[in-house]
Structures are given as C-alpha cells and as structure tokens.
Amino acid sequence: MGRFYGIKILNGNIYIEDVPKLWKKQTEKWLSENGTSYGKF
C-alpha cells in the first residue's frame, strides 16, 4: 500500500496528508527508498 499511495502522490492525485495514518509511514519509506521527493506541488 505504501507503493500505491506513493505513486498517487508522485502523480499529483493526492498529498501525503491524505494518506491514511495506517499507511503513512510505509508510504514515506517507499518514497524515500525510490529517491523521490514529495510534497504539495
């Protein structure tokens, strides 16, 4: 699920704040492992 939300963030569909608390840490980990930066565009 971290990858799922990470891809949505990178596509600009959602923000990290929109990720459910349960998946937030995994999403942040996936984003950092894939050498990407994220945030509001």
N, CA, C and O of each residue as an XYZ file, in Angstrom:
164
protein
N       0.825     -1.198      0.000
C       0.000      0.000      0.000
C       0.866      1.257      0.000
O       0.442      2.305     -0.488
N       2.072      1.155      0.544
C       2.961      2.308      0.509
C       3.280      2.716     -0.913
O       3.315      3.903     -1.238
N       3.512      1.724     -1.760
C       3.792      1.993     -3.174
C       2.572      2.600     -3.851
O       2.693      3.553     -4.621
N       1.405      2.052     -3.566
C       0.159      2.544     -4.151
C      -0.030      4.033     -3.866
O      -0.263      4.824     -4.780
N       0.071      4.404     -2.599
C      -0.095      5.809     -2.232
C       1.069      6.658     -2.731
O       0.881      7.815     -3.107
N       2.283      6.079     -2.734
C       3.447      6.807     -3.235
C       3.287      7.201     -4.688
O       3.612      8.325     -5.069
N       2.790      6.287     -5.499
C       2.571      6.586     -6.914
C       1.499      7.653     -7.073
O       1.636      8.546     -7.909
N       0.432      7.572     -6.279
C      -0.623      8.594     -6.342
C      -0.065      9.972     -5.979
O      -0.433     10.972     -6.594
N       0.821     10.024     -4.981
C       1.433     11.292     -4.577
C       2.303     11.831     -5.708
O       2.232     13.014     -6.044
N       3.120     10.965     -6.290
C       4.004     11.402     -7.364
C       3.227     11.863     -8.593
O       3.683     12.746     -9.319
N       2.070     11.278     -8.830
C       1.228     11.687     -9.957
C       0.454     12.965     -9.656
O      -0.167     13.540    -10.550
N       0.489     13.410     -8.403
C      -0.204     14.639     -8.032
C      -1.678     14.445     -7.745
O      -2.429     15.418     -7.667
N      -2.105     13.191     -7.585
C      -3.514     12.927     -7.309
C      -3.888     13.189     -5.859
O      -5.007     13.608     -5.566
N      -2.942     12.940     -4.948
C      -3.181     13.164     -3.522
C      -1.918     13.760     -2.912
O      -0.866     13.817     -3.549
N      -2.046     14.200     -1.669
C      -0.912     14.706     -0.902
C      -0.619     13.724      0.218
O      -1.468     12.904      0.568
N       0.586     13.804      0.785
C       0.956     12.913      1.890
C      -0.042     13.049      3.050
O      -0.281     12.086      3.779
N      -0.612     14.227      3.217
C      -1.584     14.450      4.290
C      -2.862     13.646      4.074
O      -3.603     13.391      5.024
N      -3.125     13.245      2.834
C      -4.342     12.497      2.509
C      -4.201     10.996      2.744
O      -5.191     10.264      2.718
N      -2.980     10.544      2.972
C      -2.754      9.110      3.178
C      -3.261      8.724      4.567
O      -2.974      9.414      5.545
N      -4.015      7.623      4.659
C      -4.477      7.177      5.979
C      -3.310      6.937      6.923
O      -2.245      6.484      6.504
N      -3.512      7.241      8.191
C      -2.453      7.136      9.195
C      -1.794      5.751      9.190
O      -0.583      5.634      9.374
N      -2.587      4.723      8.983
C      -2.084      3.357      8.979
C      -0.997      3.135      7.929
O      -0.078      2.347      8.150
N      -1.091      3.818      6.795
C      -0.168      3.599      5.675
C       0.850      4.712      5.496
O       1.707      4.626      4.617
N       0.771      5.754      6.313
C       1.628      6.925      6.112
C       3.118      6.608      6.222
O       3.897      7.027      5.367
N       3.529      5.874      7.259
C       4.942      5.547      7.436
C       5.463      4.699      6.278
O       6.563      4.938      5.780
N       4.688      3.720      5.851
C       5.118      2.878      4.737
C       5.219      3.687      3.452
O       6.116      3.461      2.639
N       4.307      4.622      3.270
C       4.346      5.465      2.075
C       5.585      6.350      2.086
O       6.260      6.486      1.066
N       5.888      6.953      3.238
C       7.082      7.788      3.349
C       8.340      6.955      3.106
O       9.278      7.424      2.461
N       8.367      5.732      3.614
C       9.506      4.841      3.407
C       9.655      4.517      1.924
O      10.766      4.559      1.394
N       8.571      4.200      1.259
C       8.619      3.868     -0.170
C       9.140      5.059     -0.965
O       9.979      4.900     -1.851
N       8.645      6.246     -0.650
C       9.082      7.444     -1.369
C      10.575      7.689     -1.158
O      11.286      8.035     -2.101
N      11.051      7.512      0.075
C      12.473      7.765      0.334
C      13.352      6.700     -0.319
O      14.444      7.017     -0.790
N      12.905      5.456     -0.356
C      13.692      4.385     -0.972
C      13.775      4.524     -2.485
O      14.711      4.026     -3.110
N      12.812      5.190     -3.062
C      12.786      5.331     -4.504
C      13.391      6.649     -4.968
O      13.224      7.047     -6.120
N      14.091      7.318     -4.067
C      14.853      8.508     -4.429
C      14.003      9.656     -4.913
O      14.422     10.432     -5.773
N      12.821      9.766     -4.369
C      11.925     10.823     -4.812
C      11.677     11.806     -3.687
O      11.845     11.492     -2.508
N      11.284     12.976     -4.071
C      10.848     13.951     -3.085
C       9.349     14.127     -3.280
O       8.814     13.895     -4.364
N       8.702     14.530     -2.235
C       7.268     14.672     -2.316
C       6.828     15.896     -1.524
O       7.607     16.480     -0.770
N       5.616     16.259     -1.703
C       5.048     17.407     -1.019
C       4.000     18.032     -1.894
O       3.643     17.495     -2.943
N       3.512     19.162     -1.461
C       2.499     19.848     -2.252
C       3.141     20.451     -3.476
O       4.231     21.017     -3.390
N       2.494     20.340     -4.599
C       3.043     20.831     -5.854
C       2.538     22.232     -6.143
O       2.895     22.818     -7.165
